[in-house]
Amino acid sequence: MKKIQLIAWGLLAILGLGTVAGCTDGFEEMNVNPNQNPNVVPETLLAPALTDLVKRNMDRCMRITNDLMQVHVARNDNDEIHRYVIRPAEADYMWNGWYTQLTDFRNMYSSAEAVNSNTFMAIARICEVWTFSLLTDTFGDVPYSAAISGRQGILQPQFDRQEDIYRDLFDKLEEANTLLTTNVNLTADQAQLDPLYQGSALKWRKFGNSLYLRLLLRVSRKTDAIANGMSPQAKLRDMVNTRPNDYPLIANNDESAIMRWTGTAPYQSVFQTWRTADFSSFTSLSEFFVNNLAEWNDPRLPKWATLYNGKYEGIPSGYEVNQIPVAKSTYPAALMTEPLLGNILNYPEVQLNLAEAALRGWISGDAKTYYETGTTNGITLWKLTVPANYLNNGDIKWEAGSNDERKLDQIHLQKYYALFFTDFQQWFEYRRTGHPMMPLGAGLKNNRQMPARLNYPIYVQSLNQQNYQDAVADQGADNINTKVWWQE
């Protein structure tokens, strides 16, 4: 029992201690331990933290998102995520990993500040916002203002309301955008340690503002002044229409924020060391995922799916217990080393986000143009050719006279594919919008309701009990059906 308590306290310290730094296999040659070196330079923290986070996100996307969102279906009655059953223990892996790497991003900001590097300060802020957004969008209220404060003696941090977290995330993105206006690229030596943009200040700035765009849409049900003194809708217009030069966005596929795996350590996909059987033998792709692509003659299908009896076929998601379908199309082994699976935020998503904002009247611009640009670039991102008349396909074609609900579903269906293997984003967007519309299997549980969040880790419930109880009293019951602030 004593041993279990010690382990639990070690895990809890991830929330409070500011001295924990992530470690990623393959980075040993850097020979830098930020826990022991008070003069650590910011570039030594970036690559290990980013790589670890993207690998964790890919792992949990495979485990949770792809089952919930009908990308694939587990062929095992003991694994019921596709039936909307999520075990409490699923919460721990991401909570621990995200908070661990937040320590590195905070340390990176401090070390950048010490050496007067605006660019690294901004990069640290963008990475911190990205990570905290994943945490709060997964759990709701989480430790934020007092998190990672072990050096100040705070081992049981309070939980901040999601609304307050978002206000500060937007402030940090404003700070990052301002810092990057100096447009100072990293030095050649530093750029080698930037696996995302190789030291380009402008590309980091575009990533930060594109993340801003994503998160403004995330909270777009709210009308309070939450983003730089503006409502989400007003801030969208400010960024896109009023001051676009002050808020540059990702403008092409090459500027996408993607951890493009090289296959050489340490830049290896998390799946590269898996057995092929573990990657593809226990799941099949879903009918929903496969059938759309097959109907459109989409060139991504052979990249993402194997043939079954000479054609592409999926299986139903949410099937009834004891009725496990026969295995059909699954993931090709080539995806285990695919560079583009390290996606964080890509150009097709940016365009489809703009399409939604334009359709809803929050920004001026042609929703159809944004939609078609996002749709075609979802294909060309994969170095594939858009088929002739692709945009005239019945399901894809943008009809001026169709209602907004249909147009929204078209936008989000294309975004669904643009977000292939992108952490929890498909799930977040479905929770926000109810799109894309997916078939509901006969074996669904949880009252046939898509989970709205993950529960808090069990050890947090017991070792940070008072703050946990305060969060539950404020947010609602700690279960998968309590909606977070931006869903209400």
C-alpha positions in Angstrom: 0.0 0.0 0.0 2.8 2.3 0.9 4.4 1.7 -2.5 1.2 2.5 -4.3 0.9 5.8 -2.3 4.4 6.8 -3.3 3.7 6.1 -7.0 0.5 8.2 -6.8 2.3 11.1 -5.1 4.9 11.0 -7.9 2.2 11.3 -10.5 0.5 14.1 -8.6 3.8 16.0 -8.6 3.5 16.3 -12.3 0.8 18.9 -11.7 2.8 20.9 -9.1 6.5 20.5 -9.7 8.2 22.8 -12.1 11.3 20.6 -12.3 10.0 17.7 -14.3 11.1 17.7 -17.9 10.1 15.2 -20.6 12.6 12.8 -22.0 12.4 11.3 -25.4 14.5 8.4 -26.7 17.1 9.5 -29.1 17.9 12.8 -27.6 20.6 11.6 -25.3 23.3 13.1 -27.5 22.2 16.6 -26.5 23.7 15.7 -23.1 21.5 18.3 -21.4 19.5 17.7 -18.2 17.3 20.8 -17.6 16.7 19.6 -14.1 20.4 20.0 -13.3 21.5 22.9 -15.6 20.1 26.3 -14.4 21.5 27.9 -17.6 19.7 25.5 -20.0 19.2 27.2 -23.4 15.7 27.1 -24.8 16.5 25.2 -28.0 17.5 22.1 -26.0 13.9 21.7 -24.7 11.9 22.2 -27.9 12.5 19.0 -29.9 12.2 16.5 -27.1 9.0 18.0 -25.8 7.3 18.4 -29.2 8.3 14.9 -30.3 7.1 13.3 -27.1 3.7 15.1 -27.3 3.0 14.3 -30.9 3.9 10.7 -30.3 1.5 10.5 -27.3 -1.2 12.3 -29.3 -0.9 9.8 -32.1 -1.0 6.8 -29.7 -4.2 8.1 -28.0 -5.7 9.0 -31.3 -5.3 5.4 -32.4 -6.6 4.2 -29.0 -9.6 6.6 -28.4 -10.4 9.1 -31.2 -10.3 6.7 -34.1 -12.7 4.4 -32.3 -15.1 7.1 -31.1 -15.2 8.8 -34.5 -15.6 5.7 -36.6 -12.2 5.8 -38.4 -11.7 2.2 -37.3 -13.6 -0.3 -35.2 -12.1 -2.6 -32.5 -12.9 -6.2 -33.2 -13.0 -7.2 -29.6 -16.0 -7.2 -27.2 -13.8 -6.1 -24.3 -12.8 -2.9 -26.0 -16.0 -0.8 -26.2 -14.9 2.7 -27.0 -16.7 2.5 -30.3 -19.8 1.8 -28.2 -19.2 5.0 -26.2 -17.8 3.2 -23.2 -14.5 4.7 -21.9 -12.9 3.2 -18.8 -11.7 5.7 -16.1 -8.1 4.5 -16.4 -7.9 5.9 -20.0 -7.5 9.4 -18.5 -4.1 9.0 -16.9 -1.8 8.6 -19.9 -2.6 12.0 -21.5 -3.0 13.9 -18.3 0.4 12.9 -17.1 2.1 13.4 -20.5 0.6 16.8 -21.2 1.5 18.2 -17.8 5.0 16.8 -18.0 5.8 18.5 -21.3 4.1 21.7 -20.1 7.0 21.9 -17.6 9.4 21.9 -20.5 7.5 24.7 -22.4 7.4 26.8 -19.2 11.1 26.3 -18.7 11.7 27.1 -22.3 9.9 30.4 -21.9 11.9 31.3 -18.8 15.2 30.4 -20.4 14.3 32.3 -23.6 13.4 35.3 -21.5 16.8 35.2 -19.8 18.6 35.4 -23.1 16.2 37.9 -24.6 14.9 35.7 -27.4 11.5 36.9 -28.5 11.3 34.1 -31.0 11.8 31.3 -28.5 9.5 33.0 -26.0 6.8 33.0 -28.6 7.4 29.4 -29.6 7.2 28.4 -25.9 3.9 30.3 -25.6 2.4 28.7 -28.7 3.4 25.2 -27.5 2.0 25.9 -24.1 -1.3 27.1 -25.4 -1.6 24.1 -27.8 -1.0 21.6 -24.9 -3.3 23.3 -22.4 -6.0 23.5 -25.0 -5.8 19.7 -25.4 -6.0 19.3 -21.6 -9.0 21.6 -21.1 -10.9 20.4 -24.1 -10.5 16.8 -22.9 -11.3 17.3 -19.2 -12.9 20.7 -18.8 -11.8 22.6 -15.7 -8.1 21.7 -14.9 -5.2 23.0 -12.9 -3.9 26.0 -14.8 -2.8 29.1 -12.9 -1.3 27.1 -10.0 -0.2 24.1 -12.1 3.5 23.2 -12.4 4.3 25.2 -9.3 6.1 22.8 -7.1 9.0 25.1 -6.7 6.6 27.5 -5.1 5.4 24.7 -2.8 2.1 24.1 -4.5 1.6 20.4 -4.8 -2.2 20.4 -4.7 -3.2 23.0 -7.3 -6.6 24.4 -7.7 -8.6 23.7 -10.8 -9.4 26.8 -13.0 -12.6 27.2 -14.8 -12.4 26.5 -18.5 -13.7 30.0 -19.4 -10.8 31.6 -17.4 -8.3 29.2 -19.0 -9.4 30.2 -22.5 -9.1 33.9 -21.6 -5.5 33.4 -20.7 -4.8 31.1 -23.6 -5.9 33.9 -26.0 -3.8 36.4 -24.1 -0.8 34.1 -24.6 -1.5 33.8 -28.3 -1.7 37.6 -28.5 1.7 37.8 -26.8 3.2 35.2 -29.1 2.0 37.1 -32.2 3.4 40.3 -30.9 6.8 38.8 -30.0 7.1 37.3 -33.5 6.5 40.6 -35.3 10.3 41.2 -34.9 10.5 38.3 -37.5 13.9 37.1 -36.1 14.6 33.6 -37.3 16.5 31.1 -35.2 20.3 30.8 -35.8 21.4 27.9 -38.0 22.5 25.9 -35.0 19.2 26.5 -33.3 17.1 25.8 -36.4 18.5 22.2 -36.5 16.7 21.6 -33.2 13.4 22.9 -34.5 11.7 19.9 -36.0 8.6 21.8 -37.0 9.7 24.9 -38.9 13.5 24.8 -38.9 13.7 28.2 -37.2 11.3 30.2 -39.3 9.7 32.9 -37.1 7.0 33.7 -39.7 5.9 30.1 -40.0 5.7 29.8 -36.2 3.7 33.0 -36.2 1.3 31.6 -38.8 0.9 28.4 -36.7 0.1 30.4 -33.6 -2.5 32.4 -35.3 -4.0 29.4 -37.0 -4.3 27.8 -33.6 -6.0 31.0 -32.4 -8.5 30.5 -35.2 -9.2 26.9 -34.2 -9.7 27.8 -30.6 -11.9 30.8 -31.4 -14.2 28.4 -33.3 -14.0 26.0 -30.3 -15.6 28.6 -28.0 -17.8 30.2 -30.7 -21.1 29.3 -28.9 -20.1 32.0 -26.3 -20.6 35.7 -26.9 -18.7 37.1 -23.9 -15.7 39.4 -24.4 -13.1 36.6 -24.0 -10.5 37.2 -26.7 -8.5 40.4 -26.4 -11.6 42.2 -25.2 -13.8 40.9 -28.0 -16.3 38.1 -28.4 -15.0 35.1 -30.4 -17.1 36.1 -33.4 -15.7 39.7 -33.3 -12.2 38.5 -32.9 -12.5 36.2 -35.9 -13.5 39.2 -38.0 -10.7 41.3 -36.5 -8.1 38.7 -37.5 -9.4 37.7 -40.9 -11.0 40.9 -42.3 -9.9 43.9 -40.3 -6.3 43.2 -39.6 -5.2 40.2 -41.7 -1.6 41.5 -42.0 -1.3 41.5 -38.2 -2.5 37.9 -37.9 -1.0 35.9 -40.8 -2.4 32.4 -41.1 -1.0 29.2 -42.5 -1.3 29.8 -46.3 -0.3 26.6 -48.0 0.3 22.9 -47.3 4.0 23.4 -46.8 3.4 25.7 -43.9 1.3 23.1 -42.1 2.3 22.3 -38.5 3.3 18.7 -39.0 6.0 16.7 -37.2 7.2 15.1 -40.4 8.8 11.9 -39.3 12.1 11.1 -41.0 12.3 7.4 -39.8 15.6 8.1 -38.1 15.8 8.4 -34.3 14.6 10.5 -32.6 12.2 11.6 -35.3 10.4 8.3 -35.6 6.7 7.7 -35.6 5.4 6.2 -32.5 4.1 3.3 -34.6 7.5 2.6 -36.2 8.4 0.2 -33.3 5.1 -1.5 -33.1 4.5 -5.0 -34.5 2.5 -4.9 -37.7 -0.1 -7.1 -36.1 -0.6 -4.7 -33.2 -1.1 -1.8 -35.7 -3.7 -3.5 -37.9 -4.8 -6.9 -36.9 -7.2 -6.1 -34.1 -9.3 -3.4 -35.9 -10.9 -2.8 -39.2 -11.7 0.5 -40.8 -15.4 1.6 -40.4 -18.0 1.6 -43.1 -18.5 5.3 -42.6 -14.8 6.1 -43.1 -14.3 3.8 -46.1 -17.6 4.3 -47.9 -17.3 8.1 -48.3 -13.8 7.8 -49.8 -14.8 5.0 -52.1 -17.9 6.8 -53.4 -15.8 9.9 -54.1 -13.0 7.9 -55.8 -10.8 9.7 -53.3 -7.1 9.0 -54.0 -6.3 8.9 -50.3 -8.1 5.7 -49.9 -5.3 3.4 -51.0 -3.0 5.4 -48.7 -5.2 4.8 -45.7 -6.8 1.4 -46.3 -6.0 -2.1 -47.5 -8.0 -4.1 -50.0 -10.4 -6.8 -48.8 -11.3 -9.4 -51.5 -10.2 -6.9 -54.2 -12.1 -3.9 -52.9 -12.3 -1.5 -50.0 -14.8 -2.4 -47.3 -15.3 -1.3 -43.8 -17.3 -2.8 -40.9 -20.1 -1.2 -38.8 -19.2 0.8 -35.7 -21.1 0.3 -32.6 -22.0 -3.3 -33.4 -23.9 -5.4 -30.8 -22.1 -7.5 -28.2 -21.2 -11.0 -29.4 -21.6 -10.0 -33.0 -18.0 -9.2 -33.9 -17.9 -8.6 -37.7 -15.5 -10.4 -40.0 -12.2 -8.4 -40.5 -12.2 -6.3 -43.7 -10.1 -3.3 -44.8 -7.6 -2.0 -42.2 -4.6 0.3 -42.0 -1.7 -0.4 -44.5 1.6 -1.1 -42.8 3.1 1.9 -44.6 1.2 4.2 -42.3 3.4 3.0 -39.4 6.2 5.2 -40.8 4.1 7.8 -42.6 5.5 11.3 -42.0 2.2 13.1 -42.3 0.7 11.2 -39.4 2.5 13.7 -37.1 -0.1 16.3 -37.9 -0.7 19.1 -35.4 -2.6 21.7 -37.5 -2.7 21.7 -41.3 -3.6 24.1 -44.1 -6.8 22.2 -45.1 -8.1 22.6 -41.5 -7.4 26.3 -41.6 -9.4 26.7 -44.9 -12.3 24.7 -43.6 -12.4 26.7 -40.4 -12.6 29.8 -42.4 -15.4 28.2 -44.5 -17.5 27.6 -41.3 -16.8 31.2 -40.0 -17.9 32.6 -43.4 -21.0 30.5 -43.6 -22.1 31.6 -40.2 -21.5 35.2 -41.1 -18.7 35.8 -38.6 -16.2 36.8 -41.3 -16.7 38.2 -44.8 -15.5 36.0 -47.6 -16.8 33.2 -49.8 -17.6 30.1 -47.8 -17.6 28.0 -51.0 -14.1 29.1 -52.0 -12.7 28.3 -48.5 -14.5 24.9 -48.6 -13.2 23.9 -52.0 -9.7 25.0 -51.2 -9.7 23.0 -48.0 -11.2 20.0 -49.7 -8.7 19.9 -52.6 -5.7 20.6 -50.3 -6.7 17.7 -48.1 -5.7 15.6 -51.1 -2.7 17.5 -52.4 -1.2 17.5 -48.8 -0.7 13.8 -49.4 1.1 14.5 -52.7 -1.9 13.1 -54.6 -3.8 14.5 -57.6 -7.3 15.7 -57.2 -9.5 13.6 -59.6 -11.3 15.4 -62.5 -14.7 16.6 -61.4 -14.0 15.7 -57.8 -15.7 18.9 -56.6 -18.8 18.0 -58.7 -19.4 14.8 -56.8 -23.0 14.8 -55.4 -21.9 14.7 -51.7 -19.0 17.1 -52.2 -20.5 19.6 -54.5 -21.4 22.9 -52.9 -24.9 23.8 -53.8 -25.8 27.5 -53.3 -29.4 26.6 -52.6 -28.8 23.9 -50.0 -29.5 24.8 -46.4 -26.7 25.8 -43.9 -27.0 22.5 -42.0 -26.1 20.5 -45.1 -23.2 22.9 -45.9 -21.9 22.6 -42.3 -21.9 18.8 -42.6 -20.0 19.1 -45.9 -17.4 21.3 -44.3 -17.0 19.1 -41.3 -16.9 15.9 -43.3 -14.0 17.2 -45.2 -12.4 18.4 -41.9 -12.9 14.9 -40.5 -10.6 13.5 -43.2 -8.2 16.5 -42.9 -7.8 15.6 -39.2 -6.8 12.0 -39.8 -4.7 10.9 -36.8 -4.7 14.5 -35.3 -4.9 13.9 -31.5 -8.5 14.4 -30.3 -9.5 17.1 -32.8 -12.2 15.0 -34.7 -13.8 14.2 -31.3 -13.6 17.9 -30.1 -15.2 19.1 -33.3 -18.0 16.6 -33.2 -18.7 17.5 -29.6 -18.8 21.2 -30.6 -21.0 20.9 -33.8 -22.6 17.4 -34.0 -20.9 17.0 -37.4 -20.1 15.1 -39.5 -23.3 13.1 -39.1 -22.3 9.5 -38.5 -24.5 6.3 -38.4 -25.4 5.1 -34.9 -24.8 1.4 -34.4 -27.4 -0.9 -32.7 -24.9 -1.8 -29.9 -24.1 1.7 -28.7 -24.2 2.1 -24.9 -24.1 5.3 -22.7 -27.7 6.0 -23.8 -26.3 6.3 -27.3 -24.6 9.6 -26.4 -21.2 10.6 -27.6 -18.9 11.1 -24.5 -18.5 14.8 -23.8 -15.2 14.6 -21.9 -12.9 12.2 -20.0 -13.0 11.8 -16.3 -10.2 13.0 -14.1 -7.5 10.5 -13.2 -8.3 8.4 -10.1 -5.1 9.5 -8.2 -6.0 13.2 -8.7 -9.4 12.5 -7.2 -7.8 11.1 -4.0 -4.6 13.1 -3.6 -5.9 16.5 -4.6 -9.3 15.8 -3.1 -10.5 19.2 -2.0 -9.6 20.9 -5.2 -11.1 18.0 -7.1 -14.3 18.3 -5.2 -14.5 22.0 -5.8 -14.1 21.4 -9.5 -16.8 18.8 -9.6 -19.1 21.1 -7.6 -18.5 23.9 -10.2 -18.4 21.9 -13.5 -20.7 18.9 -12.7 -20.4 15.2 -12.1 -17.0 13.7 -13.0 -18.2 11.4 -15.7 -18.0 11.2 -19.5 -21.4 12.9 -20.0 -20.8 16.2 -18.2 -20.4 18.9 -20.9 -17.5 21.3 -20.7 -18.1 25.1 -20.7 -17.8 25.6 -24.4 -20.4 22.8 -25.1 -23.1 24.3 -22.9 
